Amino acid sequence: MAKKQIIIGAVVLGLAIGGVVGFTMTKGSPTLAQGQQIVVPAPSVPGPQTNAKIEQIKTELDSVAQYEMAYGCMTFDKFGKPTFCGESKNRVDVLQAQLTEETHKLELANRSPEALATVNARIKELSGDPSTNVVFQGTSANPYTNVVKRIEHWTDSKGFDYMVNPTNNTVVQFGPGPESKPTFERDGSKSLSADVLQQKAEEFLSKNVADFDQVKTDYKLRITSKVGNVSHAFRWEAKSKPAGEDIVPFVQVVLSPAGEVMSFNDVRSLYSN
């Protein structure tokens, strides 16, 4: 299935496990009008696997959500989206947390302690902080290629999200997560020249991509800057797309005008099982 063009640097991780959305109701009314239905999609579990405990929690969550929607506390945000509130929210949140915990346990069940230690160390290395705390956030489908595989998502203590290929335990992407608010240098007097920024980009990639010298030989460099001198992307792209793919393999680092690393990608390992 063809994939939409991905805007590199944006980290979008669809990991809202067990979310209850998309329903219609009359607030505070236990009685529905004729023909009206409450529709609660079954809480989703990433990946094809599940187990008895997960299914039990899903069933309970569905039942509680149906009840609270009809009789409990509901409110609406500024976009008109209905959400639980008060004790209704507490009940649903507890079950969603249980579902998340059990799902994460299942997703990591086949990962060896050695593999997880490798992932942990690699994330700390890329973060530049060996003391950072790393937390598993679940899995999702491979968003870059048409190769079917699950991708792990991890978050460090600064709120940066890391996308990991569990096949070889490599980080294929990292950048600010949706809940993080990283600060980068905005003092124009500290902005670096284009040549110095490219030098810093190549230094970072040489340190963190083992075969970067070969990448520079085989791939073509494309440099883009965000309007307003907010960021500069240095992206080495393959010269052609693999058969059946919509996006060319690439290696990329995005720097602030002062040379700070804002995000990183090396998606090449996602093109094979």
C-alpha positions as CSV (number, residue, x, y, z in Angstrom):
1,M,0.0,0.0,0.0
2,A,1.4,3.4,-1.0
3,K,2.4,5.6,1.9
4,K,1.9,9.4,2.1
5,Q,4.9,11.6,1.9
6,I,6.5,11.9,5.3
7,I,7.7,15.3,6.5
8,I,11.1,14.5,8.1
9,G,11.9,15.9,11.5
10,A,8.3,15.7,12.7
11,V,7.9,12.9,15.2
12,V,4.5,11.6,15.2
13,L,3.9,8.5,17.3
14,G,0.4,7.2,17.3
15,L,0.6,5.4,20.6
16,A,-2.8,6.3,22.3
17,I,-3.5,2.8,23.4
18,G,-7.1,2.1,24.3
19,G,-8.4,5.5,23.4
20,V,-12.1,5.9,23.4
21,V,-13.0,8.4,20.7
22,G,-15.4,9.1,17.9
23,F,-18.6,8.5,19.9
24,T,-21.8,10.6,19.9
25,M,-24.0,11.1,22.9
26,T,-26.4,13.4,24.8
27,K,-24.5,14.8,27.8
28,G,-25.9,13.6,31.1
29,S,-28.8,11.6,29.4
30,P,-29.1,7.9,30.3
31,T,-31.8,7.5,27.6
32,L,-31.0,7.6,23.9
33,A,-33.3,8.9,21.2
34,Q,-34.9,6.4,19.0
35,G,-32.3,5.1,16.5
36,Q,-29.4,6.8,18.3
37,Q,-26.5,4.6,19.1
38,I,-23.4,4.9,21.3
39,V,-20.5,3.7,19.3
40,V,-17.3,2.9,21.2
41,P,-14.5,1.5,19.0
42,A,-12.8,-1.5,20.7
43,P,-9.5,-0.3,22.3
44,S,-6.7,-1.0,19.9
45,V,-3.7,-3.1,20.8
46,P,-0.6,-2.4,18.6
47,G,0.6,-5.4,16.7
48,P,-1.1,-8.7,15.8
49,Q,-0.6,-10.3,19.2
50,T,-2.8,-10.3,22.2
51,N,-3.5,-12.5,25.2
52,A,-6.3,-13.4,27.6
53,K,-5.5,-10.6,30.1
54,I,-5.4,-8.0,27.4
55,E,-8.7,-9.1,26.0
56,Q,-10.2,-9.1,29.5
57,I,-9.1,-5.5,30.1
58,K,-10.3,-4.5,26.7
59,T,-13.8,-5.9,27.4
60,E,-13.9,-4.3,30.8
61,L,-12.8,-0.9,29.4
62,D,-15.4,-1.1,26.7
63,S,-18.1,-1.8,29.2
64,V,-17.0,1.0,31.6
65,A,-16.7,3.5,28.8
66,Q,-20.2,2.6,27.5
67,Y,-21.6,3.1,31.0
68,E,-19.8,6.3,31.8
69,M,-20.8,7.8,28.4
70,A,-24.4,7.2,29.2
71,Y,-24.5,8.0,32.9
72,G,-21.2,9.5,33.9
73,C,-19.3,12.8,33.7
74,M,-18.6,14.2,30.2
75,T,-17.3,17.4,29.0
76,F,-16.3,19.0,25.6
77,D,-13.1,20.6,24.6
78,K,-12.8,23.8,22.5
79,F,-13.1,21.7,19.4
80,G,-16.3,20.1,20.6
81,K,-14.7,16.7,21.2
82,P,-16.3,14.9,24.1
83,T,-14.1,13.6,26.9
84,F,-14.6,12.0,30.2
85,C,-14.3,14.0,33.4
86,G,-14.3,13.6,37.2
87,E,-14.7,10.0,38.5
88,S,-15.6,8.8,35.0
89,K,-12.3,9.8,33.7
90,N,-10.5,8.2,36.6
91,R,-12.2,4.9,36.0
92,V,-11.4,4.9,32.3
93,D,-7.8,6.1,32.8
94,V,-7.1,3.3,35.3
95,L,-8.2,0.7,32.8
96,Q,-6.3,2.3,29.9
97,A,-3.1,2.4,32.1
98,Q,-3.6,-1.3,32.8
99,L,-4.1,-2.0,29.1
100,T,-1.0,-0.1,28.2
101,E,1.1,-1.9,30.8
102,E,0.0,-5.3,29.7
103,T,0.4,-4.5,26.0
104,H,4.0,-3.2,26.6
105,K,4.8,-6.4,28.5
106,L,3.6,-8.5,25.6
107,E,5.5,-6.4,23.0
108,L,8.8,-6.8,25.0
109,A,8.3,-10.4,25.9
110,N,10.5,-11.7,23.1
111,R,13.2,-9.1,23.5
112,S,16.3,-10.3,25.4
113,P,17.9,-8.4,28.2
114,E,21.0,-8.0,26.1
115,A,19.0,-6.4,23.2
116,L,17.2,-4.0,25.5
117,A,20.5,-3.0,27.1
118,T,21.9,-2.3,23.6
119,V,18.9,-0.1,22.8
120,N,19.1,1.7,26.1
121,A,22.8,2.4,25.6
122,R,22.4,3.6,22.1
123,I,19.6,6.0,23.0
124,K,21.8,7.4,25.8
125,E,24.7,7.8,23.4
126,L,22.6,9.7,20.9
127,S,21.0,11.9,23.6
128,G,24.5,12.9,24.8
129,D,23.4,12.2,28.4
130,P,24.5,8.8,29.9
131,S,22.3,9.4,32.9
132,T,19.1,10.0,31.0
133,N,16.1,7.7,31.9
134,V,14.7,5.7,29.0
135,V,11.1,4.5,28.9
136,F,9.4,2.1,26.5
137,Q,6.3,3.6,24.9
138,G,5.0,0.8,22.7
139,T,5.2,-0.2,19.0
140,S,3.7,0.9,15.7
141,A,3.8,-0.1,12.1
142,N,6.9,0.9,10.0
143,P,6.0,4.4,8.8
144,Y,8.7,4.8,6.1
145,T,8.6,1.7,3.9
146,N,6.3,-0.9,2.6
147,V,8.2,-3.6,4.5
148,V,5.9,-5.1,7.2
149,K,7.6,-4.8,10.6
150,R,6.9,-3.4,14.0
151,I,8.9,-0.4,15.2
152,E,9.6,0.3,18.9
153,H,9.2,3.8,20.4
154,W,11.1,5.0,23.4
155,T,11.3,8.3,25.3
156,D,14.1,9.8,27.2
157,S,13.8,12.1,30.3
158,K,14.0,15.2,28.1
159,G,10.9,14.2,26.1
160,F,12.8,13.2,22.9
161,D,11.2,10.2,21.1
162,Y,13.4,7.5,19.7
163,M,12.2,5.1,16.9
164,V,14.0,1.7,17.1
165,N,14.3,-1.1,14.6
166,P,14.1,-4.2,16.8
167,T,15.6,-6.3,14.1
168,N,19.1,-4.8,14.7
169,N,18.4,-2.6,17.7
170,T,19.3,0.6,15.8
171,V,17.8,4.0,16.3
172,V,16.2,5.0,13.0
173,Q,14.8,8.3,14.1
174,F,14.9,10.6,17.1
175,G,13.5,14.1,17.8
176,P,11.3,16.1,20.1
177,G,8.2,14.2,21.2
178,P,4.6,15.7,21.0
179,E,4.6,16.5,24.7
180,S,8.1,17.9,24.9
181,K,9.1,21.6,24.6
182,P,12.8,21.6,23.9
183,T,14.5,24.9,23.7
184,F,17.2,25.6,21.1
185,E,19.4,28.7,20.7
186,R,17.6,31.5,19.0
187,D,20.1,34.3,19.5
188,G,20.9,35.3,15.9
189,S,24.4,36.4,16.9
190,K,25.2,32.8,17.6
191,S,24.1,31.5,14.2
192,L,26.8,29.6,12.3
193,S,27.7,29.9,8.6
194,A,26.4,27.3,6.1
195,D,29.8,25.7,5.8
196,V,30.3,25.3,9.6
197,L,26.8,23.9,9.9
198,Q,27.5,21.3,7.3
199,Q,30.8,20.4,9.0
200,K,28.9,19.9,12.3
201,A,26.3,17.8,10.5
202,E,29.0,15.5,9.0
203,E,30.8,15.3,12.3
204,F,27.7,14.1,14.1
205,L,26.8,11.6,11.4
206,S,30.4,10.3,11.2
207,K,30.3,9.6,14.9
208,N,26.8,8.0,14.9
209,V,26.6,6.3,11.5
210,A,29.2,3.6,11.1
211,D,29.4,3.7,7.3
212,F,28.8,7.4,6.8
213,D,31.8,7.7,4.6
214,Q,30.2,5.2,2.2
215,V,26.9,7.1,2.5
216,K,28.6,10.3,1.3
217,T,30.0,8.4,-1.6
218,D,26.8,6.6,-2.7
219,Y,24.1,9.1,-1.7
220,K,23.4,12.7,-2.9
221,L,23.3,15.5,-0.4
222,R,20.2,17.8,-0.2
223,I,20.3,20.8,2.2
224,T,17.1,22.6,3.2
225,S,16.4,25.4,5.6
226,K,13.1,26.2,7.4
227,V,11.8,29.6,6.7
228,G,12.9,32.1,9.3
229,N,16.3,30.4,9.8
230,V,14.7,28.1,12.4
231,S,16.5,24.9,11.3
232,H,18.7,23.4,8.7
233,A,18.4,19.8,7.4
234,F,21.3,17.9,5.9
235,R,20.0,14.9,4.1
236,W,21.9,12.2,2.2
237,E,19.4,10.4,-0.2
238,A,19.8,7.3,-2.2
239,K,19.8,8.1,-5.9
240,S,16.8,5.8,-6.6
241,K,13.9,4.2,-4.8
242,P,14.0,0.4,-4.1
243,A,11.4,-1.6,-6.1
244,G,7.9,-1.1,-4.7
245,E,8.8,1.8,-2.4
246,D,7.6,5.4,-2.3
247,I,10.5,7.0,-0.3
248,V,14.2,6.7,-1.0
249,P,16.4,5.5,1.8
250,F,18.2,8.4,3.5
251,V,20.3,9.6,6.4
252,Q,19.6,13.0,7.9
253,V,20.4,15.3,10.7
254,V,18.6,18.6,11.5
255,L,20.5,21.4,13.2
256,S,19.5,24.6,14.8
257,P,21.2,27.8,13.5
258,A,23.7,27.5,16.4
259,G,24.5,23.9,15.4
260,E,22.5,22.0,18.0
261,V,21.1,18.6,17.0
262,M,17.4,18.8,16.7
263,S,16.6,15.5,15.0
264,F,18.2,12.5,13.3
265,N,17.2,9.8,10.8
266,D,18.8,6.7,9.4
267,V,16.0,4.8,7.9
268,R,18.0,2.4,5.6
269,S,17.5,-0.7,7.8
270,L,13.7,-0.4,7.5
271,Y,13.9,-1.5,3.8
272,S,14.6,-5.1,4.7
273,N,13.1,-7.7,7.1
